[in-house]
Amino acid sequence: MARRAKNGDPDTQRASYVLPPVRELKRERKTLLLVREERLRDLGGLTLEMYKRDRFNAGLVVERCAELVAIEARVQEIDSLLDGTVSLHSGGGAVCQCGAPLLLGARFCATCGRPVGVAVREREDDEATEE
């Protein structure tokens, strides 16, 4: 959600992200867990029926599994917001030296474990010594 300055001057306009209230996050999490449970149960029944009828459709199973994984990812995102482990910042799209995307407010890379700010400082030191 972007907020804009009242005067409409593009120099003073700044985009910022506003977290939804905790109660809304908890409500969304509870709903997603119920949906996940129902879809997981449906996936088991679907797989059994396809097996019994000897008409197994791997594409359909993969599609349903992808939906479940997406739901689980959102639940984890909500959990991290509720735990306060994600502090939002104005920038975005940061990438670690290993190539993995960095989560908003991350202090360490989730893939390789490097501290987030170290790579930038090391590059600056390298450039300073080359000059």
N, CA and C atoms as an extended XYZ file, in Angstrom:
393
Properties=species:S:1:pos:R:3:atomname:S:1:resname:S:1:resid:I:1 pbc="F F F"
N         0.853       -1.159        0.000 N   MET     1
C         0.000        0.000        0.000 CA  MET     1
C         0.903        1.227        0.000 C   MET     1
N         0.729        2.096       -0.905 N   ALA     2
C         1.584        3.273       -1.010 CA  ALA     2
C         0.869        4.475       -0.419 C   ALA     2
N         1.635        5.274        0.285 N   ARG     3
C         1.102        6.530        0.802 CA  ARG     3
C         1.740        7.654        0.007 C   ARG     3
N         0.996        8.682       -0.236 N   ARG     4
C         1.527        9.812       -0.986 CA  ARG     4
C         1.455       11.065       -0.132 C   ARG     4
N         2.365       11.944       -0.419 N   ALA     5
C         2.357       13.232        0.274 CA  ALA     5
C         1.115       14.013       -0.151 C   ALA     5
N         0.648       14.862        0.734 N   LYS     6
C        -0.586       15.602        0.460 CA  LYS     6
C        -0.425       16.632       -0.649 C   LYS     6
N         0.754       17.198       -0.794 N   ASN     7
C         0.902       18.288       -1.751 CA  ASN     7
C         1.122       17.829       -3.187 C   ASN     7
N         1.280       16.533       -3.458 N   GLY     8
C         1.376       16.032       -4.815 CA  GLY     8
C         2.715       16.261       -5.480 C   GLY     8
N         3.678       16.867       -4.789 N   ASP     9
C         5.010       17.092       -5.338 CA  ASP     9
C         5.727       15.746       -5.454 C   ASP     9
N         6.198       15.357       -6.652 N   PRO    10
C         6.811       14.045       -6.815 CA  PRO    10
C         8.066       13.862       -5.974 C   PRO    10
N         8.769       14.970       -5.652 N   ASP    11
C         9.971       14.851       -4.828 CA  ASP    11
C         9.643       14.469       -3.393 C   ASP    11
N         8.473       14.858       -2.920 N   THR    12
C         8.125       14.566       -1.530 CA  THR    12
C         7.290       13.311       -1.396 C   THR    12
N         6.910       12.718       -2.525 N   GLN    13
C         6.128       11.491       -2.451 CA  GLN    13
C         7.050       10.342       -2.086 C   GLN    13
N         6.594        9.499       -1.198 N   ARG    14
C         7.402        8.378       -0.754 CA  ARG    14
C         6.490        7.165       -0.592 C   ARG    14
N         6.883        6.047       -1.168 N   ALA    15
C         6.113        4.809       -1.027 CA  ALA    15
C         6.523        4.137        0.274 C   ALA    15
N         5.554        3.666        1.011 N   SER    16
C         5.845        2.923        2.232 CA  SER    16
C         4.833        1.796        2.364 C   SER    16
N         5.236        0.775        3.089 N   TYR    17
C         4.384       -0.382        3.286 CA  TYR    17
C         3.811       -0.327        4.688 C   TYR    17
N         2.511       -0.518        4.791 N   VAL    18
C         1.850       -0.494        6.083 CA  VAL    18
C         1.384       -1.908        6.400 C   VAL    18
N         1.832       -2.415        7.550 N   LEU    19
C         1.410       -3.750        7.958 CA  LEU    19
C        -0.060       -3.748        8.340 C   LEU    19
N        -0.783       -4.802        7.964 N   PRO    20
C        -2.169       -4.901        8.414 CA  PRO    20
C        -2.193       -5.123        9.926 C   PRO    20
N        -3.305       -4.809       10.568 N   PRO    21
C        -3.400       -5.041       12.015 CA  PRO    21
C        -3.189       -6.521       12.350 C   PRO    21
N        -2.691       -6.771       13.550 N   VAL    22
C        -2.384       -8.130       13.990 CA  VAL    22
C        -3.627       -9.011       13.915 C   VAL    22
N        -4.767       -8.491       14.287 N   ARG    23
C        -5.985       -9.320       14.285 CA  ARG    23
C        -6.325       -9.797       12.872 C   ARG    23
N        -6.060       -8.933       11.867 N   GLU    24
C        -6.318       -9.348       10.489 CA  GLU    24
C        -5.338      -10.428       10.046 C   GLU    24
N        -4.082      -10.281       10.442 N   LEU    25
C        -3.093      -11.313       10.112 CA  LEU    25
C        -3.458      -12.650       10.754 C   LEU    25
N        -3.878      -12.604       12.012 N   LYS    26
C        -4.259      -13.845       12.706 CA  LYS    26
C        -5.492      -14.468       12.062 C   LYS    26
N        -6.436      -13.632       11.659 N   ARG    27
C        -7.641      -14.137       11.001 CA  ARG    27
C        -7.296      -14.784        9.671 C   ARG    27
N        -6.424      -14.129        8.898 N   GLU    28
C        -6.009      -14.687        7.611 CA  GLU    28
C        -5.265      -16.001        7.810 C   GLU    28
N        -4.399      -16.060        8.821 N   ARG    29
C        -3.643      -17.281        9.103 CA  ARG    29
C        -4.579      -18.428        9.455 C   ARG    29
N        -5.556      -18.165       10.305 N   LYS    30
C        -6.503      -19.201       10.710 CA  LYS    30
C        -7.297      -19.707        9.501 C   LYS    30
N        -7.748      -18.798        8.659 N   THR    31
C        -8.498      -19.169        7.457 CA  THR    31
C        -7.635      -19.995        6.507 C   THR    31
N        -6.383      -19.564        6.318 N   LEU    32
C        -5.485      -20.306        5.431 CA  LEU    32
C        -5.210      -21.715        5.947 C   LEU    32
N        -5.069      -21.864        7.260 N   LEU    33
C        -4.835      -23.199        7.812 CA  LEU    33
C        -6.043      -24.110        7.604 C   LEU    33
N        -7.240      -23.545        7.716 N   LEU    34
C        -8.443      -24.342        7.455 CA  LEU    34
C        -8.529      -24.743        5.982 C   LEU    34
N        -8.227      -23.801        5.096 N   VAL    35
C        -8.238      -24.089        3.653 CA  VAL    35
C        -7.185      -25.135        3.325 C   VAL    35
N        -5.996      -24.993        3.928 N   ARG    36
C        -4.907      -25.955        3.696 CA  ARG    36
C        -5.325      -27.358        4.122 C   ARG    36
N        -5.930      -27.466        5.290 N   GLU    37
C        -6.372      -28.778        5.780 CA  GLU    37
C        -7.398      -29.404        4.843 C   GLU    37
N        -8.347      -28.601        4.395 N   GLU    38
C        -9.383      -29.100        3.480 CA  GLU    38
C        -8.784      -29.532        2.140 C   GLU    38
N        -7.888      -28.712        1.590 N   ARG    39
C        -7.288      -29.057        0.301 CA  ARG    39
C        -6.366      -30.262        0.404 C   ARG    39
N        -5.694      -30.406        1.534 N   LEU    40
C        -4.836      -31.567        1.739 CA  LEU    40
C        -5.676      -32.846        1.797 C   LEU    40
N        -6.798      -32.771        2.473 N   ARG    41
C        -7.722      -33.903        2.549 CA  ARG    41
C        -8.283      -34.216        1.162 C   ARG    41
N        -8.650      -33.180        0.420 N   ASP    42
C        -9.156      -33.376       -0.940 CA  ASP    42
C        -8.096      -33.994       -1.853 C   ASP    42
N        -6.850      -33.579       -1.691 N   LEU    43
C        -5.763      -34.120       -2.510 CA  LEU    43
C        -5.603      -35.615       -2.266 C   LEU    43
N        -5.689      -36.013       -1.012 N   GLY    44
C        -5.598      -37.442       -0.704 CA  GLY    44
C        -6.734      -38.221       -1.338 C   GLY    44
N        -7.949      -37.700       -1.238 N   GLY    45
C        -9.100      -38.371       -1.846 CA  GLY    45
C        -8.997      -38.416       -3.361 C   GLY    45
N        -8.550      -37.321       -3.956 N   LEU    46
C        -8.379      -37.259       -5.406 CA  LEU    46
C        -7.360      -38.287       -5.879 C   LEU    46
N        -6.241      -38.355       -5.177 N   THR    47
C        -5.186      -39.298       -5.544 CA  THR    47
C        -5.678      -40.736       -5.427 C   THR    47
N        -6.404      -41.035       -4.362 N   LEU    48
C        -6.948      -42.382       -4.178 CA  LEU    48
C        -7.922      -42.744       -5.299 C   LEU    48
N        -8.816      -41.828       -5.648 N   GLU    49
C        -9.787      -42.098       -6.708 CA  GLU    49
C        -9.107      -42.292       -8.058 C   GLU    49
N        -8.092      -41.482       -8.342 N   MET    50
C        -7.375      -41.655       -9.609 CA  MET    50
C        -6.677      -43.011       -9.643 C   MET    50
N        -6.129      -43.432       -8.522 N   TYR    51
C        -5.455      -44.725       -8.447 CA  TYR    51
C        -6.461      -45.866       -8.623 C   TYR    51
N        -7.587      -45.758       -7.935 N   LYS    52
C        -8.592      -46.816       -8.015 CA  LYS    52
C        -9.135      -46.973       -9.427 C   LYS    52
N        -9.275      -45.885      -10.147 N   ARG    53
C        -9.832      -45.927      -11.501 CA  ARG    53
C        -8.762      -46.097      -12.572 C   ARG    53
N        -7.519      -46.202      -12.145 N   ASP    54
C        -6.384      -46.366      -13.048 CA  ASP    54
C        -6.338      -45.238      -14.080 C   ASP    54
N        -6.610      -44.034      -13.612 N   ARG    55
C        -6.573      -42.839      -14.468 CA  ARG    55
C        -5.789      -41.741      -13.753 C   ARG    55
N        -4.558      -42.067      -13.395 N   PHE    56
C        -3.724      -41.137      -12.636 CA  PHE    56
C        -3.285      -39.984      -13.526 C   PHE    56
N        -3.479      -38.764      -13.053 N   ASN    57
C        -3.121      -37.550      -13.780 CA  ASN    57
C        -2.084      -36.792      -12.938 C   ASN    57
N        -0.821      -36.988      -13.272 N   ALA    58
C         0.261      -36.380      -12.492 CA  ALA    58
C         0.198      -34.854      -12.542 C   ALA    58
N        -0.197      -34.293      -13.662 N   GLY    59
C        -0.291      -32.838      -13.786 CA  GLY    59
C        -1.270      -32.235      -12.800 C   GLY    59
N        -2.391      -32.908      -12.615 N   LEU    60
C        -3.400      -32.430      -11.675 CA  LEU    60
C        -2.878      -32.498      -10.240 C   LEU    60
N        -2.181      -33.570       -9.903 N   VAL    61
C        -1.619      -33.715       -8.561 CA  VAL    61
C        -0.573      -32.633       -8.312 C   VAL    61
N         0.272      -32.386       -9.297 N   VAL    62
C         1.302      -31.358       -9.160 CA  VAL    62
C         0.662      -29.981       -8.981 C   VAL    62
N        -0.380      -29.708       -9.733 N   GLU    63
C        -1.081      -28.423       -9.630 CA  GLU    63
C        -1.655      -28.226       -8.229 C   GLU    63
N        -2.304      -29.261       -7.713 N   ARG    64
C        -2.888      -29.174       -6.367 CA  ARG    64
C        -1.808      -29.047       -5.293 C   ARG    64
N        -0.694      -29.737       -5.484 N   CYS    65
C         0.414      -29.628       -4.524 CA  CYS    65
C         1.003      -28.220       -4.547 C   CYS    65
N         1.096      -27.619       -5.721 N   ALA    66
C         1.616      -26.257       -5.832 CA  ALA    66
C         0.725      -25.273       -5.085 C   ALA    66
N        -0.593      -25.483       -5.162 N   GLU    67
C        -1.526      -24.637       -4.416 CA  GLU    67
C        -1.276      -24.758       -2.919 C   GLU    67
N        -1.067      -25.986       -2.449 N   LEU    68
C        -0.801      -26.200       -1.033 CA  LEU    68
C         0.504      -25.549       -0.594 C   LEU    68
N         1.525      -25.652       -1.420 N   VAL    69
C         2.812      -25.046       -1.085 CA  VAL    69
C         2.675      -23.525       -1.020 C   VAL    69
N         1.896      -22.943       -1.916 N   ALA    70
C         1.683      -21.493       -1.899 CA  ALA    70
C         0.955      -21.069       -0.625 C   ALA    70
N        -0.014      -21.841       -0.202 N   ILE    71
C        -0.731      -21.547        1.041 CA  ILE    71
C         0.237      -21.623        2.223 C   ILE    71
N         1.058      -22.666        2.261 N   GLU    72
C         2.018      -22.815        3.353 CA  GLU    72
C         3.026      -21.670        3.373 C   GLU    72
N         3.441      -21.208        2.202 N   ALA    73
C         4.386      -20.091        2.135 CA  ALA    73
C         3.759      -18.822        2.715 C   ALA    73
N         2.503      -18.580        2.394 N   ARG    74
C         1.819      -17.399        2.942 CA  ARG    74
C         1.667      -17.517        4.456 C   ARG    74
N         1.358      -18.707        4.954 N   VAL    75
C         1.235      -18.905        6.403 CA  VAL    75
C         2.578      -18.617        7.074 C   VAL    75
N         3.672      -19.073        6.474 N   GLN    76
C         4.996      -18.797        7.039 CA  GLN    76
C         5.311      -17.311        7.022 C   GLN    76
N         4.899      -16.642        5.955 N   GLU    77
C         5.111      -15.193        5.871 CA  GLU    77
C         4.349      -14.477        6.978 C   GLU    77
N         3.115      -14.879        7.193 N   ILE    78
C         2.304      -14.278        8.253 CA  ILE    78
C         2.925      -14.574        9.613 C   ILE    78
N         3.397      -15.796        9.816 N   ASP    79
C         4.045      -16.149       11.078 CA  ASP    79
C         5.249      -15.258       11.346 C   ASP    79
N         6.048      -15.015       10.316 N   SER    80
C         7.231      -14.169       10.507 CA  SER    80
C         6.823      -12.730       10.809 C   SER    80
N         5.749      -12.254       10.199 N   LEU    81
C         5.271      -10.906       10.506 CA  LEU    81
C         4.756      -10.828       11.936 C   LEU    81
N         4.046      -11.853       12.367 N   LEU    82
C         3.516      -11.870       13.725 CA  LEU    82
C         4.622      -12.013       14.762 C   LEU    82
N         5.674      -12.743       14.420 N   ASP    83
C         6.789      -12.921       15.345 CA  ASP    83
C         7.675      -11.688       15.412 C   ASP    83
N         7.517      -10.798       14.446 N   GLY    84
C         8.338       -9.604       14.421 CA  GLY    84
C         9.723       -9.849       13.855 C   GLY    84
N         9.920      -10.980       13.180 N   THR    85
C        11.237      -11.279       12.635 CA  THR    85
C        11.501      -10.558       11.336 C   THR    85
N        10.461       -9.990       10.739 N   VAL    86
C        10.650       -9.254        9.496 CA  VAL    86
C        10.409       -7.789        9.791 C   VAL    86
N        11.438       -6.995        9.643 N   SER    87
C        11.253       -5.552        9.768 CA  SER    87
C        11.320       -4.984        8.356 C   SER    87
N        10.309       -4.266        7.996 N   LEU    88
C        10.211       -3.777        6.623 CA  LEU    88
C        11.072       -2.551        6.419 C   LEU    88
N        11.614       -2.434        5.229 N   HIS    89
C        12.380       -1.256        4.868 CA  HIS    89
C        11.896       -0.746        3.528 C   HIS    89
N        12.325        0.442        3.175 N   SER    90
C        11.782        1.071        1.974 CA  SER    90
C        12.308        0.445        0.693 C   SER    90
N        13.513       -0.093        0.690 N   GLY    91
C        14.058       -0.716       -0.511 CA  GLY    91
C        13.486       -2.098       -0.703 C   GLY    91
N        13.810       -2.711       -1.830 N   GLY    92
C        13.326       -4.051       -2.064 CA  GLY    92
C        14.113       -4.719       -3.153 C   GLY    92
N        13.948       -6.012       -3.283 N   GLY    93
C        14.587       -6.742       -4.341 CA  GLY    93
C        16.067       -6.986       -4.135 C   GLY    93
N        16.521       -7.012       -2.880 N   ALA    94
C        17.938       -7.238       -2.618 CA  ALA    94
C        18.296       -8.699       -2.889 C   ALA    94
N        19.529       -8.908       -3.343 N   VAL    95
C        20.003      -10.248       -3.661 CA  VAL    95
C        21.352      -10.452       -2.979 C   VAL    95
N        21.554      -11.630       -2.409 N   CYS    96
C        22.806      -11.982       -1.739 CA  CYS    96
C        23.884      -12.279       -2.784 C   CYS    96
N        25.142      -12.393       -2.329 N   GLN    97
C        26.240      -12.756       -3.221 CA  GLN    97
C        26.026      -14.128       -3.834 C   GLN    97
N        25.374      -15.026       -3.094 N   CYS    98
C        25.145      -16.379       -3.606 CA  CYS    98
C        24.027      -16.408       -4.644 C   CYS    98
N        23.312      -15.288       -4.815 N   GLY    99
C        22.255      -15.214       -5.814 CA  GLY    99
C        20.855      -15.405       -5.259 C   GLY    99
N        20.749      -15.731       -3.975 N   ALA   100
C        19.434      -15.945       -3.374 CA  ALA   100
C        18.782      -14.605       -3.039 C   ALA   100
N        17.467      -14.495       -3.224 N   PRO   101
C        16.793      -13.251       -2.849 CA  PRO   101
C        16.788      -13.100       -1.333 C   PRO   101
N        16.937      -11.866       -0.875 N   LEU   102
C        16.939      -11.591        0.559 CA  LEU   102
C        15.558      -11.147        0.996 C   LEU   102
N        15.102      -11.673        2.108 N   LEU   103
C        13.823      -11.277        2.658 CA  LEU   103
C        13.923       -9.858        3.194 C   LEU   103
N        12.800       -9.175        3.243 N   LEU   104
C        12.778       -7.817        3.761 CA  LEU   104
C        13.259       -7.810        5.201 C   LEU   104
N        14.222       -6.978        5.500 N   GLY   105
C        14.712       -6.832        6.857 CA  GLY   105
C        15.637       -7.940        7.320 C   GLY   105
N        16.024       -8.835        6.426 N   ALA   106
C        16.876       -9.954        6.813 CA  ALA   106
C        18.262       -9.456        7.186 C   ALA   106
N        18.837      -10.059        8.223 N   ARG   107
C        20.201       -9.728        8.620 CA  ARG   107
C        21.185      -10.739        8.054 C   ARG   107
N        20.668      -11.938        7.731 N   PHE   108
C        21.492      -13.002        7.176 CA  PHE   108
C        20.775      -13.621        5.992 C   PHE   108
N        21.537      -14.151        5.054 N   CYS   109
C        20.963      -14.840        3.903 CA  CYS   109
C        20.385      -16.175        4.373 C   CYS   109
N        19.179      -16.483        3.959 N   ALA   110
C        18.535      -17.738        4.353 CA  ALA   110
C        19.180      -18.939        3.668 C   ALA   110
N        19.886      -18.732        2.578 N   THR   111
C        20.494      -19.828        1.832 CA  THR   111
C        21.906      -20.131        2.292 C   THR   111
N        22.774      -19.105        2.322 N   CYS   112
C        24.185      -19.350        2.638 CA  CYS   112
C        24.577      -18.920        4.049 C   CYS   112
N        23.770      -18.090        4.694 N   GLY   113
C        24.048      -17.681        6.063 CA  GLY   113
C        24.936      -16.458        6.203 C   GLY   113
N        25.348      -15.850        5.096 N   ARG   114
C        26.190      -14.653        5.174 CA  ARG   114
C        25.410      -13.494        5.772 C   ARG   114
N        26.066      -12.670        6.555 N   PRO   115
C        25.404      -11.441        7.005 CA  PRO   115
C        25.094      -10.555        5.802 C   PRO   115
N        23.973       -9.903        5.813 N   VAL   116
C        23.508       -9.153        4.649 CA  VAL   116
C        24.413       -7.972        4.337 C   VAL   116
N        24.837       -7.188        5.314 N   GLY   117
C        25.607       -5.985        5.061 CA  GLY   117
C        27.068       -6.232        4.752 C   GLY   117
N        27.591       -7.424        5.000 N   VAL   118
C        29.013       -7.701        4.843 CA  VAL   118
C        29.449       -7.620        3.394 C   VAL   118
N        28.659       -8.137        2.485 N   ALA   119
C        29.039       -8.157        1.069 CA  ALA   119
C        29.254       -6.740        0.546 C   ALA   119
N        28.421       -5.833        0.936 N   VAL   120
C        28.542       -4.454        0.480 CA  VAL   120
C        29.801       -3.833        1.059 C   VAL   120
N        30.052       -4.045        2.360 N   ARG   121
C        31.245       -3.487        2.987 CA  ARG   121
C        32.513       -4.072        2.385 C   ARG   121
N        32.520       -5.381        2.092 N   GLU   122
C        33.699       -6.016        1.501 CA  GLU   122
C        33.987       -5.438        0.125 C   GLU   122
N        32.953       -5.214       -0.683 N   ARG   123
C        33.137       -4.640       -2.008 CA  ARG   123
C        33.709       -3.229       -1.906 C   ARG   123
N        33.195       -2.431       -0.958 N   GLU   124
C        33.692       -1.068       -0.785 CA  GLU   124
C        35.163       -1.088       -0.370 C   GLU   124
N        35.543       -2.018        0.527 N   ASP   125
C        36.935       -2.139        0.954 CA  ASP   125
C        37.826       -2.545       -0.207 C   ASP   125
N        37.355       -3.485       -1.029 N   ASP   126
C        38.118       -3.933       -2.192 CA  ASP   126
C        38.345       -2.790       -3.175 C   ASP   126
N        37.311       -1.996       -3.407 N   GLU   127
C        37.427       -0.876       -4.340 CA  GLU   127
C        38.382        0.176       -3.794 C   GLU   127
N        38.368        0.388       -2.484 N   ALA   128
C        39.243        1.386       -1.885 CA  ALA   128
C        40.704        0.962       -1.982 C   ALA   128
N        40.984       -0.352       -1.822 N   THR   129
C        42.365       -0.820       -1.901 CA  THR   129
C        42.890       -0.837       -3.332 C   THR   129
N        42.009       -0.965       -4.311 N   GLU   130
C        42.417       -0.966       -5.718 CA  GLU   130
C        42.851        0.407       -6.174 C   GLU   130
N        42.293        1.455       -5.573 N   GLU   131
C        42.602        2.831       -5.972 CA  GLU   131
C        43.901        3.232       -5.439 C   GLU   131
